Amino acid sequence: MGIPALLMLPLLLLGISGLLFIYQEVSNLWSKSAVQNKVVVITDAVSGLGKECARVFHAGGARLVLCGKNWERLQSLYDALISVADPSKQTFTPKLVLLDLSDISCIQDVAKEVLDCYGCVDILINNASMKVKGQAHKISLELDKKIMDANYFGPITLTKALLANMISRRTGQIVLVNDIQGKLGIPFRTAYAAAKHAALGFFDCLRAEVEEYDVIVSTVSPSFIRSYHVHPGQGNWEASIWKFFFRRLTYGVHPVDVAEEVMRTVRRKKQEVFLANPIPKAAVYLRTFFPEVFFAVVACGVKEKLNVPEEG
Ligand SMILES: NC(=O)c1ccc[n+]([C@@H]2O[C@H](COP(=O)([O-])OP(=O)(O)OC[C@H]3O[C@@H](n4cnc5c(N)ncnc54)[C@H](OP(=O)(O)O)[C@@H]3O)[C@@H](O)[C@H]2O)c1
């Protein structure tokens, strides 16, 4: 093999990487223009992913309605968005709404307030969610109900309150930020996984119902979103290369990447997105086609965790 042939491979790889990079940049720009002037409601806009969605949609020129439980955190997000506004692009002042999704009784009023303000909602991003971790028998029924309210009844009540408007206008998109745990049962997450399964079931059914009205239902299910407080540490070069290629496995997907994916989902009107590494993706297939194997693997993990001695 001659030297020119040897040089071909790196050049080819470089060319492909360049093309992929350009495609991604163009795709991001296109995504942003798709939400210009659209009324976008984001629940829990003050958390990691919600905040990044707020930044991405604000930069894209959306008319944002930012919902959250805490007024100070909403106000500081508002200040941050306004301070980075680019004068060359048209952006809109966000509307702030106090919303605790587990308080179902106030959701109708919130929906009315938004519709009275803008007359419509183009995109609803159901992002808020409450987490709990622990053994099922140690978690009170009251907490189970609260999780179900925040993660299932809250999002579906808000969706129902805005749906009639979307149906009458024959346009709209509802995005559910779910979790791979809406497809898989993971120990010590009973209430959370149950609520995520319920929400996925609801929105899968709704998708088919509202298709004829040109209302799109999308679900985005990440497996693990990186915490802002965890950063890949410095190490030797082998460790750094390993971390570079498997950083999503180790640290989870960065909230910015998930927010960009939510934006792409909106622009491409995708129905279902999994943002997971090969292992959790394989687990979903294992659960579907070989459930006994999946249950055995998961049970092994629990025994190890609880340090339960083997019988016999
Ligand atoms: N983090 C992950 O690894 C991961 C993985 C897969 C899927 N997801 C999904 O991604 C979405 C965003 O997750 P995240 O990790 O960015 O957020 P997060 O860190 O889980 O925080 C959840 C946020 O929701 C808010 N919240 C909780 N109960 C609420 C309620 N009743 N009404 C309104 N807001 C409420 C919390 O506010 P307070 O802080 O004030 O309680 C918090 O800001 C969620 O739907 C989550 O299920 C996350």
The ligand as an SDF file (V2000), in Angstrom:
LIG
                    3D

 48 52  0  0  0  0  0  0  0  0999 V2000
  -31.8340   14.0770   35.5670 N   0  0  0  0  0  0  0  0  0  0  0  0
  -31.8300   12.9630   34.8990 C   0  0  0  0  0  0  0  0  0  0  0  0
  -30.8840   12.1710   34.9360 O   0  0  0  0  0  0  0  0  0  0  0  0
  -33.0250   12.6130   34.0360 C   0  0  0  0  0  0  0  0  0  0  0  0
  -32.9900   11.4220   33.3200 C   0  0  0  0  0  0  0  0  0  0  0  0
  -34.0440   11.1070   32.4990 C   0  0  0  0  0  0  0  0  0  0  0  0
  -35.1230   11.9510   32.4050 C   0  0  0  0  0  0  0  0  0  0  0  0
  -35.1420   13.0960   33.1100 N   0  0  0  0  0  0  0  0  0  0  0  0
  -36.3220   13.9690   32.9780 C   0  0  0  0  0  0  0  0  0  0  0  0
  -35.9300   15.2220   32.4840 O   0  0  0  0  0  0  0  0  0  0  0  0
  -36.7910   16.2350   33.0040 C   0  0  0  0  0  0  0  0  0  0  0  0
  -35.9690   17.3350   33.6210 C   0  0  0  0  0  0  0  0  0  0  0  0
  -35.1330   16.7540   34.5570 O   0  0  0  0  0  0  0  0  0  0  0  0
  -33.9790   17.5720   35.2740 P   0  0  0  0  0  0  0  0  0  0  0  0
  -33.0070   16.5440   35.7290 O   0  0  0  0  0  0  0  0  0  0  0  0
  -33.5410   18.7010   34.4420 O   0  0  0  0  0  0  0  0  0  0  0  0
  -34.7250   18.1860   36.4690 O   0  0  0  0  0  0  0  0  0  0  0  0
  -34.5340   17.7120   37.9420 P   0  0  0  0  0  0  0  0  0  0  0  0
  -33.1540   17.9920   38.3730 O   0  0  0  0  0  0  0  0  0  0  0  0
  -35.1160   16.3470   38.1310 O   0  0  0  0  0  0  0  0  0  0  0  0
  -35.4320   18.7150   38.6780 O   0  0  0  0  0  0  0  0  0  0  0  0
  -36.8140   18.5690   38.6150 C   0  0  0  0  0  0  0  0  0  0  0  0
  -37.3570   19.9270   38.6190 C   0  0  0  0  0  0  0  0  0  0  0  0
  -38.7910   19.8430   38.5930 O   0  0  0  0  0  0  0  0  0  0  0  0
  -39.2770   20.7040   39.5760 C   0  0  0  0  0  0  0  0  0  0  0  0
  -40.5060   20.1840   40.1130 N   0  0  0  0  0  0  0  0  0  0  0  0
  -40.6350   19.1320   40.9410 C   0  0  0  0  0  0  0  0  0  0  0  0
  -41.9250   18.9890   41.2720 N   0  0  0  0  0  0  0  0  0  0  0  0
  -42.6080   19.9690   40.6410 C   0  0  0  0  0  0  0  0  0  0  0  0
  -43.9410   20.3620   40.6080 C   0  0  0  0  0  0  0  0  0  0  0  0
  -44.8600   19.7280   41.3180 N   0  0  0  0  0  0  0  0  0  0  0  0
  -44.3060   21.4370   39.8730 N   0  0  0  0  0  0  0  0  0  0  0  0
  -43.3990   22.1180   39.1860 C   0  0  0  0  0  0  0  0  0  0  0  0
  -42.0900   21.8200   39.1640 N   0  0  0  0  0  0  0  0  0  0  0  0
  -41.6980   20.7470   39.8940 C   0  0  0  0  0  0  0  0  0  0  0  0
  -38.1950   20.7800   40.6490 C   0  0  0  0  0  0  0  0  0  0  0  0
  -38.3120   21.9870   41.3530 O   0  0  0  0  0  0  0  0  0  0  0  0
  -37.7000   22.0890   42.8280 P   0  0  0  0  0  0  0  0  0  0  0  0
  -36.2210   21.9770   42.6830 O   0  0  0  0  0  0  0  0  0  0  0  0
  -38.1370   23.4450   43.3020 O   0  0  0  0  0  0  0  0  0  0  0  0
  -38.3070   20.9610   43.6110 O   0  0  0  0  0  0  0  0  0  0  0  0
  -36.9270   20.7360   39.8400 C   0  0  0  0  0  0  0  0  0  0  0  0
  -36.5250   22.0300   39.4620 O   0  0  0  0  0  0  0  0  0  0  0  0
  -37.7160   15.5300   33.9920 C   0  0  0  0  0  0  0  0  0  0  0  0
  -38.9330   15.2560   33.3670 O   0  0  0  0  0  0  0  0  0  0  0  0
  -36.9880   14.2400   34.3080 C   0  0  0  0  0  0  0  0  0  0  0  0
  -37.8700   13.1990   34.6510 O   0  0  0  0  0  0  0  0  0  0  0  0
  -34.1150   13.4580   33.9380 C   0  0  0  0  0  0  0  0  0  0  0  0
  1  2  1  0
  2  3  2  0
  2  4  1  0
  4  5  1  0
  4 48  2  0
  5  6  2  0
  6  7  1  0
  7  8  2  0
  8  9  1  0
  8 48  1  0
  9 10  1  0
  9 46  1  0
 10 11  1  0
 11 12  1  0
 11 44  1  0
 12 13  1  0
 13 14  1  0
 14 15  2  0
 14 16  1  0
 14 17  1  0
 17 18  1  0
 18 19  2  0
 18 20  1  0
 18 21  1  0
 21 22  1  0
 22 23  1  0
 23 24  1  0
 23 42  1  0
 24 25  1  0
 25 26  1  0
 25 36  1  0
 26 27  1  0
 26 35  1  0
 27 28  2  0
 28 29  1  0
 29 30  1  0
 29 35  2  0
 30 31  1  0
 30 32  2  0
 32 33  1  0
 33 34  2  0
 34 35  1  0
 36 37  1  0
 36 42  1  0
 37 38  1  0
 38 39  2  0
 38 40  1  0
 38 41  1  0
 42 43  1  0
 44 45  1  0
 44 46  1  0
 46 47  1  0
M  CHG  2   8   1  16  -1
M  END
$$$$
